[in-house]
Amino acid sequence: MIRDDILGSLPVRTALPALERALDRHGCAVLCAPPGTGKTTLVPLALAGLLDGGPVRRVIVAEPRRIAARAAARRMAWLLGERVGERVGFTVRGERVVGRATVVEVVTTGVLLQRLQRDQELAGVDVVILDECHERHLDADTVAAFLLDVRTALRPELRLIAASATTDAEGWARLLDDAPVVAAHGVYHPVETVWAPPTAPVRPPHGMRVDPALLTHVASVVRRALAEREGDVLCFLPGVGEIGRVAGQLGGLGAEVLQVHGRAPAAAQDAVLAGASEGRRVVLATAVAESSLTVPGVRVVVDAGLAREPRTDHARGLSALTTVRVSQAGARQRAGRAGREAPGTVYRCWSQAEDGRLTRFPSPEIKVADLAAFALQAACWGDPSAEGLALLDPPPPGALAAARSVLTATGAVGEDGRVTERGVRMARVGLHPRLARALLDGAPEVGARRAAEVVALLSEEPPRSYGDDLAAAWRTASRGGDAYAARWRQEVRRLTQAAGTAGTGSGRGGNGGGATDDSAAGLIAALAFPERVARARGAGAYLMASGTGGELSDGSALRDAPWLAVAVADRPAGSPSARVRLAAVVDEDTALAAAGRLRAAGEEVRWENGDVLARRVERLGAIGLSARALTSPAPALVRAALLEGLRSEGPELLRWTREARALRERLGFLHRELGGGWPDVSDEALVERADAWLEPELSRARRRADLARLDAGQALARLLPWSTGEAGRLDELAPERIEVPSGSRVRVEYGGPQPVLAVKLQELFGLRETPRVAGRAGVPVLVHLLSPAGRPAAVTADLASFWREGYRAVRAELRGRYPRHPWPEDPSTAVATRRVNSRR
């Protein structure tokens, strides 16, 4: 029996006529409907013609998560008074519940993506609804692009709806060929906001780490909410680990504490959504509870304010989830859970001031995630560059290039970027291309079943309690009875079948030719992540082929392994090394076989430890395998190494005589004062222009000692502006010495901010104006007037002023100490001398 009373009360019903008109006229629409209005349950049933006896259409509803897909199907079936699998069914990875009469099928976006690759026309499907499109999952964006291609080229009658409670409606409308936006305003249950920030400062999230002080605060807010409000409490936390820690702090609560996350058993998830409980409940959930789910009885939401998003370090080949602040859209979605059935309250564990600084929407996965799977899907679709796909955000060029390099290395695409037959097989496995490669190439070596078992462990990282040894985790899952082991066995069955249908066979001897669990686990991990093959470098430290360092935990049983295949690692921000979370022992032969494309040999000539190091090296990526000295390295490589040495240690590697330093200082002075063609002779400039002034000596040099014999002054002369003729004015503009009235030629020092002429005072008698350099109206020298013993007596840049005002004091001080030297009353008219007075 159809539950008309409930269906008639859903607010989205009032928007159905406008939605139908939009689809009739445009074929596409954007549906914006608040949580609880029925957009996920009523709209598909209405469009399928199951409520009013109209023409029956086949409708596919795409959800971002398995838990949401199952829940939506069960809810719709219940509204029709049926069981799932009759007119409403669902398909998620590893589970399909549909029947011959099914017309509404709820699937995950990943399942729909696979279906489109097998049947681009989606034969028999009339309407596709992309639900919760605001979450911007990569699969959902890709599905939308493919569906728009299908509508344009194959099936213009296919109807497409992008639906969400909080989304960039204008952006989606533009993407869907300027589709109309249909809004369901409905009846809102008010949700009161209580700002509940921690009283003491907490550290911001860092990588996967969340400050334990924040989790303790969240637990206290849950207790407060239970005391202050009626109804069940739904608490949002970023991940499974945080759920476990908060659950551990809620002992003796007087309420049932339940956990909802993607790894929870389906039965446990269903029990939470069923809502059957005698007392009050506290549901600790990840973002899976944000969308498409109604948790019955919830009147209060406690929001920790954190979420998990993927991040990829393309340079190091490391992908991981990272903890970020929730977006404004996500926070609204979470708050809406409290008002689905009645007025409610949301306790936000941050301040109102912080709320205004949150980003509007979560980061689109296409901007931050590993794009290898996307690139393979695009190649299979026939658009390797993805330039023809209608996407809200284009893929970042660097990330897409890194993805293509992975696909080329695994044989999924050719050098031209087009998908190979092997790539099609990999795409149909329904795994990340790395894991698909490990399954297809590993099955003939270790057996299809064993390869599937290890790949299943890699496709969903096992709990941390399983440890960091992949082979040990494999054994634990094989005998385990926990929820993870149950999901793992289900995935193993799927992957074993996929390995067989992909033509891999069952392996030599049916069981991998006698390979041990440890060697099988190592081979599969190395095939999946060849860049992460790592060799020990002491004390639990490893160097991966990618060049990234890896560190094992202190208690790891893997610390003595000479080689590892690293399956899971993350690199904390600011850390030079990654933390190894899951790895398997491999031998050198396996490492070399799995990562063979990274193996290379060649001449390696570089500057190391203060000199040229020349050797022939064999490497596995960044890992050196062997090295022997080169007696006659290529001159071009030697020259590059010497330039590297100059860059790291500067021009001081050359021989700088006093004359050479003086020339450099003179040139530096003229460059500073006159510019033009006078060269910049700073360290940076000299290194950058080494070609212009160190040839041909540099090409003949072979080691540091050869550089040390190079006369820097002679080489530096090549930088003078010979072509303009200015070089001939060097001695005029920056004379090395200036002749003073006594007849002495005194050296000018150009090393400071102003040229300095240090000369005995008596030698300047009769010189009324300060000497100048850099041209007639140039720069006055700074005169250091010395005593007869050569000690500083005075400093002036205005000699005439000194004779008038400063000389008397200097004369009074010095003539008693140096009575044999002349001290005339008027030095400006006296005769300069280098000698003492004659004896009387």
MIRO-901137 format. One line per 3 residues: number of its first residue (from 1); for each residue x, y, z of C-alpha. Coordinates in steps of 0.05 Angstrom, whole numbers. Layout:
<pts>
NUM = X Y Z ~ ...
</pts>
This chain:
<pts>
1 = 0 0 0 ~ 28 68 -20 ~ 36 113 40
4 = 0 172 9 ~ -5 209 76 ~ 71 214 81
7 = 82 227 7 ~ 29 281 6 ~ 63 317 64
10 = 132 322 31 ~ 144 395 11 ~ 179 379 -54
13 = 112 357 -82 ~ 94 429 -97 ~ 156 435 -142
16 = 139 373 -184 ~ 98 410 -237 ~ 153 461 -249
19 = 205 405 -252 ~ 163 366 -303 ~ 156 429 -346
22 = 230 443 -343 ~ 246 372 -365 ~ 195 374 -421
25 = 223 439 -449 ~ 297 433 -435 ~ 311 360 -418
28 = 354 383 -359 ~ 340 417 -293 ~ 374 437 -228
31 = 332 419 -167 ~ 347 456 -102 ~ 309 428 -44
34 = 324 432 31 ~ 338 369 72 ~ 275 331 90
37 = 233 357 32 ~ 233 290 -6 ~ 278 306 -65
40 = 314 239 -58 ~ 251 196 -48 ~ 189 229 -76
43 = 218 259 -140 ~ 244 193 -169 ~ 179 158 -154
46 = 138 214 -186 ~ 182 217 -248 ~ 178 142 -255
49 = 102 146 -257 ~ 93 103 -195 ~ 48 151 -157
52 = -5 175 -205 ~ -12 119 -255 ~ 22 158 -310
55 = 69 129 -362 ~ 124 88 -329 ~ 194 114 -339
58 = 258 81 -317 ~ 296 126 -268 ~ 367 120 -243
61 = 385 158 -179 ~ 461 167 -169 ~ 484 176 -97
64 = 556 192 -75 ~ 558 138 -21 ~ 536 66 -13
67 = 501 78 53 ~ 459 134 21 ~ 442 91 -39
70 = 417 33 4 ~ 379 79 50 ~ 345 117 -6
73 = 323 53 -40 ~ 295 24 24 ~ 258 88 40
76 = 225 91 -29 ~ 206 18 -26 ~ 175 29 42
79 = 135 89 16 ~ 108 43 -39 ~ 92 -11 12
82 = 141 -59 -21 ~ 207 -93 -8 ~ 271 -70 -40
85 = 283 -106 -105 ~ 212 -100 -131 ~ 197 -34 -166
88 = 253 1 -128 ~ 323 -30 -123 ~ 395 -11 -113
91 = 464 -28 -138 ~ 529 -13 -101 ~ 597 -43 -109
94 = 592 -116 -90 ~ 517 -115 -78 ~ 457 -112 -126
97 = 384 -117 -105 ~ 339 -108 -166 ~ 283 -148 -199
100 = 250 -154 -266 ~ 198 -102 -245 ~ 249 -51 -220
103 = 239 18 -252 ~ 275 61 -200 ~ 346 40 -187
106 = 391 76 -137 ~ 465 68 -153 ~ 530 99 -131
109 = 563 147 -179 ~ 620 97 -187 ~ 571 43 -210
112 = 538 90 -259 ~ 606 109 -287 ~ 622 36 -301
115 = 553 26 -332 ~ 563 86 -378 ~ 630 58 -402
118 = 596 -8 -420 ~ 533 23 -450 ~ 541 95 -470
121 = 468 101 -491 ~ 441 77 -423 ~ 390 38 -463
124 = 322 37 -430 ~ 337 92 -380 ~ 292 154 -385
127 = 316 198 -327 ~ 380 204 -288 ~ 382 243 -222
130 = 450 263 -195 ~ 435 272 -122 ~ 477 313 -73
133 = 517 342 -130 ~ 542 397 -83 ~ 592 348 -54
136 = 632 353 -119 ~ 658 282 -118 ~ 702 267 -178
139 = 659 208 -201 ~ 596 252 -199 ~ 629 308 -240
142 = 653 256 -290 ~ 585 223 -295 ~ 552 291 -308
145 = 602 305 -364 ~ 591 237 -396 ~ 515 244 -391
148 = 517 312 -425 ~ 558 279 -481 ~ 505 224 -487
151 = 449 276 -491 ~ 486 315 -544 ~ 509 259 -589
154 = 465 198 -576 ~ 402 209 -536 ~ 375 280 -534
157 = 312 253 -501 ~ 349 229 -439 ~ 329 273 -380
160 = 380 296 -330 ~ 371 328 -261 ~ 425 356 -215
163 = 396 356 -145 ~ 421 382 -79 ~ 401 421 -17
166 = 461 468 -20 ~ 496 477 -86 ~ 523 525 -137
169 = 456 526 -174 ~ 479 578 -225 ~ 542 539 -242
172 = 504 474 -251 ~ 451 509 -292 ~ 505 536 -340
175 = 537 468 -344 ~ 470 435 -362 ~ 459 479 -424
178 = 427 536 -385 ~ 378 490 -351 ~ 322 519 -308
181 = 331 520 -233 ~ 272 492 -195 ~ 269 507 -121
184 = 226 471 -69 ~ 216 518 -11 ~ 173 473 31
187 = 161 477 105 ~ 224 485 147 ~ 230 462 218
190 = 270 516 253 ~ 339 497 278 ~ 369 538 334
193 = 444 550 331 ~ 485 546 395 ~ 557 569 389
196 = 600 524 432 ~ 674 538 418 ~ 727 507 464
199 = 744 551 523 ~ 819 538 515 ~ 858 543 450
202 = 863 479 408 ~ 914 465 353 ~ 886 468 282
205 = 881 402 244 ~ 947 379 214 ~ 945 325 161
208 = 902 270 192 ~ 916 294 263 ~ 862 325 305
211 = 879 357 372 ~ 854 309 427 ~ 833 370 466
214 = 781 385 413 ~ 754 314 416 ~ 748 319 491
217 = 710 385 482 ~ 663 352 431 ~ 648 296 480
220 = 631 348 533 ~ 585 385 484 ~ 549 319 470
223 = 537 311 545 ~ 513 383 549 ~ 466 374 491
226 = 435 312 523 ~ 423 352 587 ~ 394 414 553
229 = 353 386 496 ~ 304 330 480 ~ 313 277 428
232 = 371 238 399 ~ 438 270 385 ~ 476 265 318
235 = 549 284 325 ~ 592 297 264 ~ 666 279 267
238 = 718 276 211 ~ 736 202 212 ~ 731 133 242
241 = 789 144 290 ~ 758 207 320 ~ 691 171 327
244 = 725 116 367 ~ 761 166 412 ~ 698 206 426
247 = 658 142 438 ~ 710 122 489 ~ 697 187 528
250 = 622 177 531 ~ 619 120 580 ~ 563 121 632
253 = 523 168 588 ~ 455 137 600 ~ 443 135 525
256 = 460 85 471 ~ 523 106 432 ~ 522 84 359
259 = 572 94 303 ~ 558 109 229 ~ 612 111 177
262 = 630 81 110 ~ 666 22 142 ~ 610 3 189
265 = 573 -62 171 ~ 510 -51 130 ~ 468 -82 185
268 = 495 -32 236 ~ 481 26 188 ~ 411 0 176
271 = 398 -6 250 ~ 416 68 261 ~ 371 89 203
274 = 314 46 229 ~ 312 86 293 ~ 284 31 337
277 = 308 44 408 ~ 275 47 476 ~ 320 102 504
280 = 358 161 477 ~ 412 152 425 ~ 477 187 409
283 = 498 174 337 ~ 571 190 322 ~ 578 197 247
286 = 625 219 191 ~ 603 260 131 ~ 563 200 106
289 = 506 225 149 ~ 506 294 117 ~ 465 278 57
292 = 406 236 34 ~ 396 204 102 ~ 345 216 156
295 = 366 189 223 ~ 299 181 259 ~ 292 214 327
298 = 348 264 318 ~ 331 332 346 ~ 402 355 362
301 = 465 359 320 ~ 534 369 350 ~ 583 390 296
304 = 658 385 309 ~ 668 429 248 ~ 718 384 211
307 = 717 344 147 ~ 764 300 107 ~ 786 316 37
310 = 835 281 -10 ~ 902 312 -24 ~ 955 287 -72
313 = 1030 302 -71 ~ 1042 290 -145 ~ 1117 300 -140
316 = 1123 244 -89 ~ 1066 199 -113 ~ 1032 202 -45
319 = 957 209 -37 ~ 920 215 29 ~ 861 245 63
322 = 873 309 103 ~ 831 342 156 ~ 802 410 138
325 = 750 458 166 ~ 679 443 144 ~ 651 488 89
328 = 591 533 100 ~ 550 487 54 ~ 571 426 93
331 = 554 460 159 ~ 485 477 133 ~ 474 405 111
334 = 494 380 179 ~ 451 429 216 ~ 392 409 173
337 = 394 339 202 ~ 367 367 268 ~ 305 395 234
340 = 284 338 190 ~ 226 316 233 ~ 214 372 283
343 = 246 436 309 ~ 317 423 331 ~ 384 451 354
346 = 454 450 327 ~ 514 459 373 ~ 573 484 332
349 = 641 473 364 ~ 669 538 337 ~ 654 612 346
352 = 606 654 305 ~ 666 697 283 ~ 701 635 255
355 = 638 615 218 ~ 643 675 172 ~ 713 653 151
358 = 692 584 127 ~ 695 570 53 ~ 628 570 17
361 = 633 500 -13 ~ 679 441 -3 ~ 739 436 -50
364 = 720 400 -115 ~ 756 333 -117 ~ 779 347 -187
367 = 822 404 -159 ~ 856 365 -104 ~ 852 290 -116
370 = 894 239 -154 ~ 868 242 -226 ~ 893 174 -252
373 = 824 142 -249 ~ 792 203 -280 ~ 844 205 -336
376 = 832 131 -351 ~ 757 141 -353 ~ 766 200 -400
379 = 812 159 -445 ~ 762 102 -447 ~ 707 152 -464
382 = 748 174 -524 ~ 772 242 -498 ~ 842 230 -469
385 = 855 304 -460 ~ 788 315 -425 ~ 783 381 -463
388 = 716 362 -494 ~ 683 344 -428 ~ 634 393 -396
391 = 662 401 -326 ~ 647 453 -273 ~ 722 458 -260
394 = 777 437 -309 ~ 828 388 -283 ~ 894 421 -262
397 = 944 410 -319 ~ 1000 386 -272 ~ 956 335 -238
400 = 929 310 -304 ~ 1000 304 -332 ~ 1020 263 -271
403 = 959 219 -280 ~ 975 206 -353 ~ 1046 187 -335
406 = 1018 134 -287 ~ 972 107 -342 ~ 1028 105 -393
409 = 1074 68 -344 ~ 1020 16 -329 ~ 1004 5 -402
412 = 934 33 -396 ~ 945 85 -450 ~ 995 91 -507
415 = 1044 146 -519 ~ 989 184 -557 ~ 945 182 -495
418 = 893 135 -526 ~ 868 78 -485 ~ 897 9 -499
421 = 859 -57 -495 ~ 894 -69 -429 ~ 870 -1 -405
424 = 798 -20 -421 ~ 806 -84 -380 ~ 836 -43 -323
427 = 778 7 -324 ~ 727 -49 -321 ~ 757 -77 -257
430 = 728 -18 -220 ~ 792 0 -182 ~ 844 54 -184
433 = 889 41 -244 ~ 948 25 -199 ~ 909 -30 -164
436 = 879 -55 -228 ~ 949 -62 -256 ~ 971 -101 -193
439 = 911 -148 -199 ~ 920 -162 -273 ~ 996 -170 -271
442 = 999 -203 -203 ~ 946 -257 -216 ~ 990 -298 -263
445 = 1047 -295 -212 ~ 1011 -310 -147 ~ 943 -334 -168
448 = 879 -295 -181 ~ 850 -308 -112 ~ 912 -287 -74
451 = 923 -226 -118 ~ 850 -207 -105 ~ 859 -215 -30
454 = 919 -169 -27 ~ 888 -118 -75 ~ 825 -117 -33
457 = 868 -98 27 ~ 898 -41 -13 ~ 832 -16 -40
460 = 806 -3 30 ~ 861 8 80 ~ 854 -41 138
463 = 844 -15 209 ~ 906 11 244 ~ 898 -46 294
466 = 919 -94 239 ~ 989 -64 241 ~ 1035 -38 187
469 = 1056 -106 159 ~ 1014 -119 97 ~ 1025 -195 99
472 = 1006 -197 173 ~ 944 -155 159 ~ 926 -204 104
475 = 929 -261 153 ~ 888 -222 204 ~ 834 -206 153
478 = 832 -279 131 ~ 814 -304 200 ~ 778 -241 225
481 = 706 -235 242 ~ 701 -159 246 ~ 663 -113 199
484 = 726 -98 158 ~ 740 -172 146 ~ 668 -182 123
487 = 673 -126 72 ~ 742 -151 52 ~ 716 -221 36
490 = 660 -192 -5 ~ 709 -150 -46 ~ 755 -210 -54
493 = 699 -248 -87 ~ 686 -191 -135 ~ 759 -181 -152
496 = 773 -255 -161 ~ 717 -258 -213 ~ 743 -193 -245
499 = 814 -222 -250 ~ 786 -285 -283 ~ 742 -248 -333
502 = 800 -201 -350 ~ 837 -261 -378 ~ 891 -266 -325
505 = 880 -339 -310 ~ 887 -369 -241 ~ 962 -366 -236
508 = 1016 -419 -244 ~ 997 -481 -206 ~ 931 -448 -188
511 = 963 -417 -126 ~ 1019 -373 -151 ~ 1074 -425 -160
514 = 1086 -434 -85 ~ 1098 -360 -69 ~ 1095 -346 6
517 = 1044 -297 34 ~ 1100 -247 48 ~ 1128 -251 -22
520 = 1059 -248 -54 ~ 1039 -187 -13 ~ 1105 -153 -30
523 = 1098 -167 -105 ~ 1026 -140 -108 ~ 1043 -78 -68
526 = 1104 -65 -111 ~ 1064 -73 -175 ~ 1012 -24 -150
529 = 1062 28 -125 ~ 1129 18 -160 ~ 1151 89 -141
532 = 1145 69 -68 ~ 1193 10 -71 ~ 1242 29 -16
535 = 1311 8 8 ~ 1334 13 80 ~ 1382 67 99
538 = 1386 52 174 ~ 1345 56 239 ~ 1277 45 208
541 = 1290 96 153 ~ 1280 81 80 ~ 1289 116 13
544 = 1233 105 -38 ~ 1247 102 -112 ~ 1208 167 -118
547 = 1261 202 -77 ~ 1218 209 -15 ~ 1244 185 52
550 = 1201 138 94 ~ 1201 125 168 ~ 1173 64 204
553 = 1144 69 274 ~ 1191 49 331 ~ 1154 -16 345
556 = 1147 -39 273 ~ 1166 -111 258 ~ 1188 -88 189
559 = 1247 -46 213 ~ 1300 -98 196 ~ 1276 -110 124
562 = 1328 -89 72 ~ 1273 -74 20 ~ 1200 -54 27
565 = 1141 -43 -19 ~ 1105 15 14 ~ 1029 12 4
568 = 1005 68 48 ~ 1045 129 71 ~ 1031 201 87
571 = 1078 259 94 ~ 1062 309 149 ~ 1066 381 127
574 = 1136 408 135 ~ 1167 339 145 ~ 1220 314 96
577 = 1200 242 106 ~ 1134 203 99 ~ 1106 160 154
580 = 1098 88 130 ~ 1029 62 150 ~ 1027 -3 111
583 = 1083 -40 74 ~ 1107 -109 55 ~ 1176 -140 54
586 = 1204 -152 -16 ~ 1271 -177 -41 ~ 1314 -138 -89
589 = 1295 -180 -149 ~ 1221 -168 -137 ~ 1233 -94 -128
592 = 1272 -90 -193 ~ 1221 -130 -231 ~ 1160 -91 -206
595 = 1192 -22 -215 ~ 1232 -40 -277 ~ 1211 22 -316
598 = 1247 64 -263 ~ 1312 27 -272 ~ 1365 66 -310
601 = 1440 69 -317 ~ 1483 126 -340 ~ 1540 173 -326
604 = 1529 215 -265 ~ 1574 276 -257 ~ 1557 326 -203
607 = 1586 372 -150 ~ 1588 335 -85 ~ 1627 346 -21
610 = 1664 405 -51 ~ 1690 373 -115 ~ 1668 339 -180
613 = 1643 269 -170 ~ 1642 227 -234 ~ 1616 156 -235
616 = 1574 108 -275 ~ 1512 93 -234 ~ 1454 44 -239
619 = 1391 68 -204 ~ 1321 47 -188 ~ 1291 116 -189
622 = 1327 153 -133 ~ 1356 89 -104 ~ 1428 77 -123
625 = 1441 4 -140 ~ 1514 6 -161 ~ 1568 57 -177
628 = 1639 58 -205 ~ 1686 116 -218 ~ 1690 147 -287
631 = 1759 161 -312 ~ 1738 202 -373 ~ 1671 233 -360
634 = 1636 273 -416 ~ 1664 344 -416 ~ 1594 374 -419
637 = 1574 337 -355 ~ 1638 359 -320 ~ 1627 431 -341
640 = 1555 428 -314 ~ 1582 400 -248 ~ 1633 456 -242
643 = 1578 507 -254 ~ 1538 473 -199 ~ 1598 481 -154
646 = 1602 555 -171 ~ 1528 563 -155 ~ 1535 528 -88
649 = 1601 558 -65 ~ 1607 621 -106 ~ 1664 652 -146
652 = 1711 644 -87 ~ 1728 576 -118 ~ 1773 615 -165
655 = 1842 646 -151 ~ 1831 718 -130 ~ 1896 757 -126
658 = 1897 827 -96 ~ 1896 856 -166 ~ 1837 813 -186
661 = 1797 834 -124 ~ 1814 906 -138 ~ 1790 900 -210
664 = 1725 868 -186 ~ 1714 925 -136 ~ 1727 978 -189
667 = 1678 945 -237 ~ 1626 939 -182 ~ 1634 1013 -166
670 = 1624 1034 -239 ~ 1564 987 -247 ~ 1533 1019 -185
673 = 1548 1091 -204 ~ 1544 1092 -280 ~ 1507 1028 -299
676 = 1505 1023 -374 ~ 1553 972 -401 ~ 1593 966 -337
679 = 1580 894 -313 ~ 1547 870 -250 ~ 1601 831 -213
682 = 1561 806 -153 ~ 1568 732 -136 ~ 1500 717 -167
685 = 1514 754 -231 ~ 1583 724 -240 ~ 1556 654 -232
688 = 1498 668 -279 ~ 1546 695 -333 ~ 1601 644 -323
691 = 1597 628 -398 ~ 1615 700 -415 ~ 1678 707 -373
694 = 1705 638 -353 ~ 1711 607 -422 ~ 1753 573 -448
697 = 1785 559 -380 ~ 1720 529 -352 ~ 1715 478 -409
700 = 1786 455 -395 ~ 1776 447 -320 ~ 1761 379 -291
703 = 1760 388 -216 ~ 1761 438 -159 ~ 1837 445 -162
706 = 1832 468 -235 ~ 1783 523 -214 ~ 1830 544 -158
709 = 1885 556 -210 ~ 1842 600 -253 ~ 1864 674 -251
712 = 1799 708 -236 ~ 1825 777 -254 ~ 1848 757 -323
715 = 1781 724 -336 ~ 1742 782 -307 ~ 1772 829 -359
718 = 1728 795 -411 ~ 1667 828 -380 ~ 1693 899 -395
721 = 1650 937 -446 ~ 1699 928 -503 ~ 1647 933 -557
724 = 1627 1004 -539 ~ 1698 1029 -527 ~ 1683 1045 -455
727 = 1732 992 -431 ~ 1789 1040 -449 ~ 1763 1090 -398
730 = 1769 1043 -339 ~ 1831 1078 -311 ~ 1800 1146 -323
733 = 1734 1131 -289 ~ 1758 1085 -234 ~ 1834 1095 -229
736 = 1871 1042 -191 ~ 1916 1098 -161 ~ 1911 1173 -154
739 = 1973 1218 -155 ~ 1973 1266 -95 ~ 2012 1332 -89
742 = 2072 1297 -57 ~ 2082 1257 -121 ~ 2060 1191 -90
745 = 2011 1147 -129 ~ 1963 1123 -75 ~ 1916 1063 -85
748 = 1841 1076 -83 ~ 1799 1024 -48 ~ 1731 1013 -81
751 = 1704 958 -36 ~ 1659 1001 7 ~ 1599 1044 -6
754 = 1646 1103 -25 ~ 1717 1100 -55 ~ 1770 1110 -2
757 = 1838 1145 -10 ~ 1881 1131 51 ~ 1942 1179 51
760 = 1988 1214 100 ~ 1963 1284 116 ~ 2029 1319 96
763 = 2025 1290 26 ~ 1961 1329 12 ~ 1986 1399 31
766 = 1967 1447 -24 ~ 1908 1404 -50 ~ 1847 1448 -41
769 = 1791 1403 -70 ~ 1774 1330 -57 ~ 1794 1284 -114
772 = 1736 1254 -153 ~ 1726 1190 -193 ~ 1673 1166 -243
775 = 1682 1226 -287 ~ 1694 1300 -279 ~ 1631 1313 -239
778 = 1632 1244 -208 ~ 1639 1216 -139 ~ 1685 1248 -87
781 = 1732 1198 -53 ~ 1729 1191 22 ~ 1797 1214 45
784 = 1827 1178 104 ~ 1880 1226 131 ~ 1936 1188 165
787 = 1987 1209 216 ~ 2062 1206 199 ~ 2060 1136 230
790 = 2004 1115 183 ~ 1949 1115 236 ~ 1880 1146 222
793 = 1877 1219 242 ~ 1814 1244 207 ~ 1763 1226 153
796 = 1732 1275 104 ~ 1696 1277 38 ~ 1706 1353 34
799 = 1780 1370 37 ~ 1770 1446 31 ~ 1724 1446 92
802 = 1774 1403 131 ~ 1831 1452 118 ~ 1787 1509 144
805 = 1753 1475 203 ~ 1784 1409 222 ~ 1858 1416 211
808 = 1873 1460 272 ~ 1849 1407 320 ~ 1887 1351 285
811 = 1950 1395 282 ~ 1946 1411 356 ~ 1940 1337 373
814 = 1995 1310 327 ~ 2051 1362 323 ~ 2074 1348 394
817 = 2080 1274 378 ~ 2112 1284 310 ~ 2156 1347 318
820 = 2201 1330 260 ~ 2143 1334 211 ~ 2117 1399 181
823 = 2054 1428 210 ~ 2042 1493 173 ~ 1990 1544 195
826 = 1958 1544 125 ~ 1961 1473 95 ~ 1923 1493 33
829 = 1982 1535 9 ~ 2039 1492 39 ~ 2083 1447 -1
832 = 2066 1373 4 ~ 2122 1326 27 ~ 2137 1254 41
835 = 2198 1272 84 ~ 2210 1298 155 ~ 2242 1366 171
838 = 2318 1371 169 ~ 2353 1369 237 ~ 2371 1437 266
</pts>
